[in-house]
Amino acid sequence: MTVYNYANAAVKPLDFIIVIVNDDVITNTMLEHRVSDFKQQLDISQLSRIDPESLKKQVLERMIRDTIQIQQAKQYGITVDDLMLNRMLEQIAKSNNMTLDAFRNAIESQGINYSRFREQTRNEIIIKQLQQRVVASKINVSDQEVRQYIEQSESSDSTATRYHLRHILIATPEAAKSRDISQAREKAYDIYNRILNGEKFEDLAIKESSGRNALTGGDLGTRKANELPQLFIQAIKNLRTGETSKPVKSASGFHLLQVVSSSDDQVMVDQVHARHILIRTSSEVSDQQAEHLLSDLKLKIENGKKFAEVASEFSEDPGSKIKGGDLGWAGPGDYVPAFEKVANSLKPGTISEPFKSPFGWHIMEVLERRKQNQTQTNKETQARNAIQKRKIDEELRLWLRRIRDEAYVEFVDNEL
């Protein structure tokens, strides 16, 4: 007979619910895991200045927003199966010049649990698809807006400037009362004065901001002037590097902006003229079969068969097939990364080995290179993309605030 000594047994703490979000819950263990993962991802020197409670508060709010969005994605039937997730992870690994196994080892060597990283990646893909469906897909850019954008760009030197910004948002409710606005304004100015007195902008962003980029110190990255809301441009137009704007009000709340750096765009761009042959994979055509077929086609071309004739017969890219595989001139960012990497590595007149992109398997020939001023077509495309990006950012910020306000969120742990 076995006798258990319960008095001396180690007592393991039980997990417990800390927040209810509609029909889902966030537990203490879930929060601890997410905070731990963020600690590994954030810059150590920056994180060392952030008190644990501020970081936990910011991470928890991020988890609440993500939970709400995942719930909405389910209502739209948006899912990411294991096959799609594996392909995305393989692409991430390849972009870092790693195999998937090496990538997994690198993640785990940073102290990040790979299974959690994998599921978080799945959720991020789902959230991006949701945002594309409910926000981005509904954004329209008129031809008149494009013309006005180009006219403004050509009449003002400032619109050629790229800004690297940090951002803090002190949000107000969608149906904000005068008291809500006054409290948000007071908090924004308090933060502004703390920055003037020497506190670091990125620290306060992590502690106080309601913006989507709070956990990266409010970093918005580098953007062209016309990709930013006009409100932001007005706020920073007279600022020097390192300076912070006074709080400015929008429908979302009060914003503070810090100029990390700024620079003028280069007028000339490098362009490449290439052609390719595409073989798509499917249930009938494996990666190995597609690669083998392209190797045979490459050998035929090297033995005297014309590239254009082979492309017209075998390529599965309908847009370029009728032009002998010709893709015309393209600049930075026009191709997907895998395709652009090969295009940049080839000398004119040479044909690549078979390589894979998200579209399938390719062989490519670079015909020529040039430095070129942006054409009117490029200007219009860039203008449309810039306007669309600006509108999406503005609408996404408002949409996130609205779904957060409309959700049922109950903090079970009063300390949070």
Contacts in CASP RR format, 6 or more apart in sequence:
PFRMAT RR
TARGET T0000
AUTHOR 0000-0000-0000
METHOD contacts of the structure
MODEL  1
MTVYNYANAAVKPLDFIIVIVNDDVITNTMLEHRVSDFKQQLDISQLSRI
DPESLKKQVLERMIRDTIQIQQAKQYGITVDDLMLNRMLEQIAKSNNMTL
DAFRNAIESQGINYSRFREQTRNEIIIKQLQQRVVASKINVSDQEVRQYI
EQSESSDSTATRYHLRHILIATPEAAKSRDISQAREKAYDIYNRILNGEK
FEDLAIKESSGRNALTGGDLGTRKANELPQLFIQAIKNLRTGETSKPVKS
ASGFHLLQVVSSSDDQVMVDQVHARHILIRTSSEVSDQQAEHLLSDLKLK
IENGKKFAEVASEFSEDPGSKIKGGDLGWAGPGDYVPAFEKVANSLKPGT
ISEPFKSPFGWHIMEVLERRKQNQTQTNKETQARNAIQKRKIDEELRLWL
RRIRDEAYVEFVDNEL
15 27 0 8 1.000
15 28 0 8 1.000
15 29 0 8 1.000
16 27 0 8 1.000
16 28 0 8 1.000
16 412 0 8 1.000
16 413 0 8 1.000
17 25 0 8 1.000
17 26 0 8 1.000
17 27 0 8 1.000
17 28 0 8 1.000
17 412 0 8 1.000
18 26 0 8 1.000
18 27 0 8 1.000
18 28 0 8 1.000
18 31 0 8 1.000
18 60 0 8 1.000
18 411 0 8 1.000
18 412 0 8 1.000
18 413 0 8 1.000
18 416 0 8 1.000
19 25 0 8 1.000
19 26 0 8 1.000
19 60 0 8 1.000
19 63 0 8 1.000
19 64 0 8 1.000
19 409 0 8 1.000
19 410 0 8 1.000
19 411 0 8 1.000
19 412 0 8 1.000
19 413 0 8 1.000
19 416 0 8 1.000
20 408 0 8 1.000
20 409 0 8 1.000
20 410 0 8 1.000
20 412 0 8 1.000
21 64 0 8 1.000
21 67 0 8 1.000
21 68 0 8 1.000
21 71 0 8 1.000
21 407 0 8 1.000
21 408 0 8 1.000
21 409 0 8 1.000
22 67 0 8 1.000
22 68 0 8 1.000
22 71 0 8 1.000
22 407 0 8 1.000
22 408 0 8 1.000
22 409 0 8 1.000
23 71 0 8 1.000
24 67 0 8 1.000
24 71 0 8 1.000
26 60 0 8 1.000
26 63 0 8 1.000
26 64 0 8 1.000
26 67 0 8 1.000
28 413 0 8 1.000
30 63 0 8 1.000
31 56 0 8 1.000
31 59 0 8 1.000
31 60 0 8 1.000
31 63 0 8 1.000
33 113 0 8 1.000
33 116 0 8 1.000
34 59 0 8 1.000
34 62 0 8 1.000
34 63 0 8 1.000
35 52 0 8 1.000
35 55 0 8 1.000
35 56 0 8 1.000
35 59 0 8 1.000
37 112 0 8 1.000
37 113 0 8 1.000
37 116 0 8 1.000
37 117 0 8 1.000
37 120 0 8 1.000
38 55 0 8 1.000
38 59 0 8 1.000
38 215 0 8 1.000
39 47 0 8 1.000
39 55 0 8 1.000
40 110 0 8 1.000
40 111 0 8 1.000
40 112 0 8 1.000
41 110 0 8 1.000
41 112 0 8 1.000
42 215 0 8 1.000
42 216 0 8 1.000
46 202 0 8 1.000
46 203 0 8 1.000
46 206 0 8 1.000
46 217 0 8 1.000
47 55 0 8 1.000
49 200 0 8 1.000
49 203 0 8 1.000
50 203 0 8 1.000
50 206 0 8 1.000
50 207 0 8 1.000
51 207 0 8 1.000
54 206 0 8 1.000
54 207 0 8 1.000
55 206 0 8 1.000
56 416 0 8 1.000
57 207 0 8 1.000
57 416 0 8 1.000
58 206 0 8 1.000
58 207 0 8 1.000
58 209 0 8 1.000
58 214 0 8 1.000
58 215 0 8 1.000
59 215 0 8 1.000
60 416 0 8 1.000
61 210 0 8 1.000
62 214 0 8 1.000
62 215 0 8 1.000
64 404 0 8 1.000
64 407 0 8 1.000
64 409 0 8 1.000
65 400 0 8 1.000
65 404 0 8 1.000
66 123 0 8 1.000
66 127 0 8 1.000
68 403 0 8 1.000
68 404 0 8 1.000
68 407 0 8 1.000
69 126 0 8 1.000
69 127 0 8 1.000
69 130 0 8 1.000
69 131 0 8 1.000
69 403 0 8 1.000
70 123 0 8 1.000
70 126 0 8 1.000
70 127 0 8 1.000
72 130 0 8 1.000
72 134 0 8 1.000
72 403 0 8 1.000
73 79 0 8 1.000
73 126 0 8 1.000
73 127 0 8 1.000
73 129 0 8 1.000
73 130 0 8 1.000
76 130 0 8 1.000
76 133 0 8 1.000
76 134 0 8 1.000
78 126 0 8 1.000
78 129 0 8 1.000
78 130 0 8 1.000
78 133 0 8 1.000
79 126 0 8 1.000
80 88 0 8 1.000
80 122 0 8 1.000
80 125 0 8 1.000
80 126 0 8 1.000
80 129 0 8 1.000
84 125 0 8 1.000
85 118 0 8 1.000
85 121 0 8 1.000
85 122 0 8 1.000
85 125 0 8 1.000
86 100 0 8 1.000
88 121 0 8 1.000
88 125 0 8 1.000
89 100 0 8 1.000
89 103 0 8 1.000
89 118 0 8 1.000
89 121 0 8 1.000
90 100 0 8 1.000
91 338 0 8 1.000
91 358 0 8 1.000
92 103 0 8 1.000
92 121 0 8 1.000
93 99 0 8 1.000
93 100 0 8 1.000
93 102 0 8 1.000
93 103 0 8 1.000
94 338 0 8 1.000
95 337 0 8 1.000
96 103 0 8 1.000
96 106 0 8 1.000
98 106 0 8 1.000
104 114 0 8 1.000
107 114 0 8 1.000
107 117 0 8 1.000
108 114 0 8 1.000
131 396 0 8 1.000
131 399 0 8 1.000
134 399 0 8 1.000
135 392 0 8 1.000
135 395 0 8 1.000
135 396 0 8 1.000
135 399 0 8 1.000
136 388 0 8 1.000
136 392 0 8 1.000
136 396 0 8 1.000
138 395 0 8 1.000
139 388 0 8 1.000
139 391 0 8 1.000
139 392 0 8 1.000
139 395 0 8 1.000
141 384 0 8 1.000
141 387 0 8 1.000
141 388 0 8 1.000
141 391 0 8 1.000
145 387 0 8 1.000
146 380 0 8 1.000
146 383 0 8 1.000
146 384 0 8 1.000
146 387 0 8 1.000
149 226 0 8 1.000
149 383 0 8 1.000
149 386 0 8 1.000
149 387 0 8 1.000
150 379 0 8 1.000
150 380 0 8 1.000
150 383 0 8 1.000
152 159 0 8 1.000
152 226 0 8 1.000
153 159 0 8 1.000
153 160 0 8 1.000
153 226 0 8 1.000
153 379 0 8 1.000
153 383 0 8 1.000
157 264 0 8 1.000
158 225 0 8 1.000
158 233 0 8 1.000
158 237 0 8 1.000
159 224 0 8 1.000
159 225 0 8 1.000
159 226 0 8 1.000
160 224 0 8 1.000
160 225 0 8 1.000
160 264 0 8 1.000
160 265 0 8 1.000
161 224 0 8 1.000
161 225 0 8 1.000
161 262 0 8 1.000
161 263 0 8 1.000
161 264 0 8 1.000
161 265 0 8 1.000
162 222 0 8 1.000
162 223 0 8 1.000
162 224 0 8 1.000
162 225 0 8 1.000
162 262 0 8 1.000
162 263 0 8 1.000
162 264 0 8 1.000
162 265 0 8 1.000
163 222 0 8 1.000
163 223 0 8 1.000
163 224 0 8 1.000
163 225 0 8 1.000
163 228 0 8 1.000
163 236 0 8 1.000
163 259 0 8 1.000
163 261 0 8 1.000
163 262 0 8 1.000
164 220 0 8 1.000
164 221 0 8 1.000
164 222 0 8 1.000
164 259 0 8 1.000
164 260 0 8 1.000
164 261 0 8 1.000
164 262 0 8 1.000
165 219 0 8 1.000
165 220 0 8 1.000
165 221 0 8 1.000
165 223 0 8 1.000
165 228 0 8 1.000
165 232 0 8 1.000
165 236 0 8 1.000
165 257 0 8 1.000
165 258 0 8 1.000
165 259 0 8 1.000
165 260 0 8 1.000
166 201 0 8 1.000
166 202 0 8 1.000
166 205 0 8 1.000
166 217 0 8 1.000
166 218 0 8 1.000
166 219 0 8 1.000
166 220 0 8 1.000
166 257 0 8 1.000
166 258 0 8 1.000
166 260 0 8 1.000
167 205 0 8 1.000
167 209 0 8 1.000
167 211 0 8 1.000
167 213 0 8 1.000
167 218 0 8 1.000
167 219 0 8 1.000
167 220 0 8 1.000
167 255 0 8 1.000
167 256 0 8 1.000
167 257 0 8 1.000
167 258 0 8 1.000
168 188 0 8 1.000
168 191 0 8 1.000
168 201 0 8 1.000
168 204 0 8 1.000
168 205 0 8 1.000
168 208 0 8 1.000
168 209 0 8 1.000
168 211 0 8 1.000
168 214 0 8 1.000
168 218 0 8 1.000
168 255 0 8 1.000
168 256 0 8 1.000
168 257 0 8 1.000
169 209 0 8 1.000
169 210 0 8 1.000
169 211 0 8 1.000
169 214 0 8 1.000
169 252 0 8 1.000
169 253 0 8 1.000
169 254 0 8 1.000
169 255 0 8 1.000
169 397 0 8 1.000
170 184 0 8 1.000
170 187 0 8 1.000
170 188 0 8 1.000
170 191 0 8 1.000
170 208 0 8 1.000
170 209 0 8 1.000
170 210 0 8 1.000
170 247 0 8 1.000
170 253 0 8 1.000
170 254 0 8 1.000
170 255 0 8 1.000
170 256 0 8 1.000
171 184 0 8 1.000
171 210 0 8 1.000
171 211 0 8 1.000
171 252 0 8 1.000
171 253 0 8 1.000
171 401 0 8 1.000
172 180 0 8 1.000
172 181 0 8 1.000
172 184 0 8 1.000
172 252 0 8 1.000
172 253 0 8 1.000
172 254 0 8 1.000
173 180 0 8 1.000
173 401 0 8 1.000
173 405 0 8 1.000
174 398 0 8 1.000
174 401 0 8 1.000
174 402 0 8 1.000
174 405 0 8 1.000
176 184 0 8 1.000
176 253 0 8 1.000
181 249 0 8 1.000
181 253 0 8 1.000
184 253 0 8 1.000
184 254 0 8 1.000
185 247 0 8 1.000
185 249 0 8 1.000
185 254 0 8 1.000
187 208 0 8 1.000
187 254 0 8 1.000
188 247 0 8 1.000
188 254 0 8 1.000
188 255 0 8 1.000
188 256 0 8 1.000
189 246 0 8 1.000
189 247 0 8 1.000
191 204 0 8 1.000
191 208 0 8 1.000
191 247 0 8 1.000
191 256 0 8 1.000
192 244 0 8 1.000
192 246 0 8 1.000
192 247 0 8 1.000
192 256 0 8 1.000
194 204 0 8 1.000
195 201 0 8 1.000
195 204 0 8 1.000
195 244 0 8 1.000
195 256 0 8 1.000
195 258 0 8 1.000
196 244 0 8 1.000
201 217 0 8 1.000
201 218 0 8 1.000
201 244 0 8 1.000
201 256 0 8 1.000
201 258 0 8 1.000
202 217 0 8 1.000
202 218 0 8 1.000
202 219 0 8 1.000
203 217 0 8 1.000
205 213 0 8 1.000
205 214 0 8 1.000
205 217 0 8 1.000
205 218 0 8 1.000
206 214 0 8 1.000
206 215 0 8 1.000
206 217 0 8 1.000
206 218 0 8 1.000
209 217 0 8 1.000
209 218 0 8 1.000
211 218 0 8 1.000
211 397 0 8 1.000
212 396 0 8 1.000
212 397 0 8 1.000
212 400 0 8 1.000
213 219 0 8 1.000
213 220 0 8 1.000
219 260 0 8 1.000
222 261 0 8 1.000
223 389 0 8 1.000
224 265 0 8 1.000
224 386 0 8 1.000
225 233 0 8 1.000
226 383 0 8 1.000
226 386 0 8 1.000
226 387 0 8 1.000
226 390 0 8 1.000
227 386 0 8 1.000
227 389 0 8 1.000
227 390 0 8 1.000
228 390 0 8 1.000
229 250 0 8 1.000
229 390 0 8 1.000
229 393 0 8 1.000
229 394 0 8 1.000
231 248 0 8 1.000
231 250 0 8 1.000
231 255 0 8 1.000
232 248 0 8 1.000
232 255 0 8 1.000
232 257 0 8 1.000
234 248 0 8 1.000
235 245 0 8 1.000
235 246 0 8 1.000
235 248 0 8 1.000
235 255 0 8 1.000
235 257 0 8 1.000
236 245 0 8 1.000
236 257 0 8 1.000
236 259 0 8 1.000
239 245 0 8 1.000
239 257 0 8 1.000
239 259 0 8 1.000
240 259 0 8 1.000
241 259 0 8 1.000
241 260 0 8 1.000
241 261 0 8 1.000
241 262 0 8 1.000
242 258 0 8 1.000
242 259 0 8 1.000
242 260 0 8 1.000
243 258 0 8 1.000
243 259 0 8 1.000
244 256 0 8 1.000
244 257 0 8 1.000
244 258 0 8 1.000
245 255 0 8 1.000
245 256 0 8 1.000
245 257 0 8 1.000
245 258 0 8 1.000
246 256 0 8 1.000
247 254 0 8 1.000
247 255 0 8 1.000
247 256 0 8 1.000
248 254 0 8 1.000
248 255 0 8 1.000
248 257 0 8 1.000
249 255 0 8 1.000
251 398 0 8 1.000
252 397 0 8 1.000
252 398 0 8 1.000
252 401 0 8 1.000
267 373 0 8 1.000
267 374 0 8 1.000
268 371 0 8 1.000
268 372 0 8 1.000
268 373 0 8 1.000
269 331 0 8 1.000
269 332 0 8 1.000
269 371 0 8 1.000
269 372 0 8 1.000
269 373 0 8 1.000
269 374 0 8 1.000
269 378 0 8 1.000
270 331 0 8 1.000
270 332 0 8 1.000
270 369 0 8 1.000
270 370 0 8 1.000
270 371 0 8 1.000
271 329 0 8 1.000
271 330 0 8 1.000
271 331 0 8 1.000
271 369 0 8 1.000
271 370 0 8 1.000
271 371 0 8 1.000
271 372 0 8 1.000
272 329 0 8 1.000
272 330 0 8 1.000
272 331 0 8 1.000
272 343 0 8 1.000
272 344 0 8 1.000
272 366 0 8 1.000
272 368 0 8 1.000
272 369 0 8 1.000
273 327 0 8 1.000
273 328 0 8 1.000
273 329 0 8 1.000
273 330 0 8 1.000
273 366 0 8 1.000
273 367 0 8 1.000
273 368 0 8 1.000
273 369 0 8 1.000
273 370 0 8 1.000
274 327 0 8 1.000
274 328 0 8 1.000
274 330 0 8 1.000
274 343 0 8 1.000
274 346 0 8 1.000
274 364 0 8 1.000
274 365 0 8 1.000
274 366 0 8 1.000
274 367 0 8 1.000
275 307 0 8 1.000
275 308 0 8 1.000
275 311 0 8 1.000
275 320 0 8 1.000
275 323 0 8 1.000
275 324 0 8 1.000
275 325 0 8 1.000
275 326 0 8 1.000
275 327 0 8 1.000
275 328 0 8 1.000
275 364 0 8 1.000
275 365 0 8 1.000
275 367 0 8 1.000
276 311 0 8 1.000
276 315 0 8 1.000
276 317 0 8 1.000
276 320 0 8 1.000
276 325 0 8 1.000
276 327 0 8 1.000
276 339 0 8 1.000
276 362 0 8 1.000
276 363 0 8 1.000
276 364 0 8 1.000
276 365 0 8 1.000
277 294 0 8 1.000
277 297 0 8 1.000
277 307 0 8 1.000
277 310 0 8 1.000
277 311 0 8 1.000
277 314 0 8 1.000
277 315 0 8 1.000
277 317 0 8 1.000
277 325 0 8 1.000
277 362 0 8 1.000
277 363 0 8 1.000
278 315 0 8 1.000
278 316 0 8 1.000
278 317 0 8 1.000
278 320 0 8 1.000
278 359 0 8 1.000
278 360 0 8 1.000
278 361 0 8 1.000
278 362 0 8 1.000
279 285 0 8 1.000
279 290 0 8 1.000
279 293 0 8 1.000
279 294 0 8 1.000
279 314 0 8 1.000
279 315 0 8 1.000
279 316 0 8 1.000
279 360 0 8 1.000
279 361 0 8 1.000
279 362 0 8 1.000
280 290 0 8 1.000
280 316 0 8 1.000
280 359 0 8 1.000
280 360 0 8 1.000
280 361 0 8 1.000
281 287 0 8 1.000
281 290 0 8 1.000
281 360 0 8 1.000
281 361 0 8 1.000
287 356 0 8 1.000
287 361 0 8 1.000
290 354 0 8 1.000
290 360 0 8 1.000
290 361 0 8 1.000
291 354 0 8 1.000
291 356 0 8 1.000
291 361 0 8 1.000
293 314 0 8 1.000
294 354 0 8 1.000
294 361 0 8 1.000
294 362 0 8 1.000
294 363 0 8 1.000
295 353 0 8 1.000
295 354 0 8 1.000
297 310 0 8 1.000
297 314 0 8 1.000
297 363 0 8 1.000
298 351 0 8 1.000
298 353 0 8 1.000
298 354 0 8 1.000
298 363 0 8 1.000
300 310 0 8 1.000
301 307 0 8 1.000
301 310 0 8 1.000
301 351 0 8 1.000
302 351 0 8 1.000
307 324 0 8 1.000
307 325 0 8 1.000
307 351 0 8 1.000
307 365 0 8 1.000
308 324 0 8 1.000
308 325 0 8 1.000
308 326 0 8 1.000
309 324 0 8 1.000
311 320 0 8 1.000
311 321 0 8 1.000
311 324 0 8 1.000
311 325 0 8 1.000
312 321 0 8 1.000
312 322 0 8 1.000
312 324 0 8 1.000
312 325 0 8 1.000
315 321 0 8 1.000
315 324 0 8 1.000
315 325 0 8 1.000
317 325 0 8 1.000
317 359 0 8 1.000
320 326 0 8 1.000
320 327 0 8 1.000
329 370 0 8 1.000
329 372 0 8 1.000
330 343 0 8 1.000
332 340 0 8 1.000
333 340 0 8 1.000
334 340 0 8 1.000
335 343 0 8 1.000
336 357 0 8 1.000
336 358 0 8 1.000
336 359 0 8 1.000
338 355 0 8 1.000
338 356 0 8 1.000
338 357 0 8 1.000
338 358 0 8 1.000
339 357 0 8 1.000
339 362 0 8 1.000
339 364 0 8 1.000
342 352 0 8 1.000
342 355 0 8 1.000
342 362 0 8 1.000
342 364 0 8 1.000
343 364 0 8 1.000
343 366 0 8 1.000
345 352 0 8 1.000
346 352 0 8 1.000
346 364 0 8 1.000
346 365 0 8 1.000
346 366 0 8 1.000
347 366 0 8 1.000
348 366 0 8 1.000
348 367 0 8 1.000
348 368 0 8 1.000
348 369 0 8 1.000
349 365 0 8 1.000
349 366 0 8 1.000
349 367 0 8 1.000
350 365 0 8 1.000
350 366 0 8 1.000
351 363 0 8 1.000
351 364 0 8 1.000
351 365 0 8 1.000
352 362 0 8 1.000
352 363 0 8 1.000
352 364 0 8 1.000
352 365 0 8 1.000
353 363 0 8 1.000
354 361 0 8 1.000
354 362 0 8 1.000
354 363 0 8 1.000
355 361 0 8 1.000
355 362 0 8 1.000
355 363 0 8 1.000
355 364 0 8 1.000
356 362 0 8 1.000
374 382 0 8 1.000
END
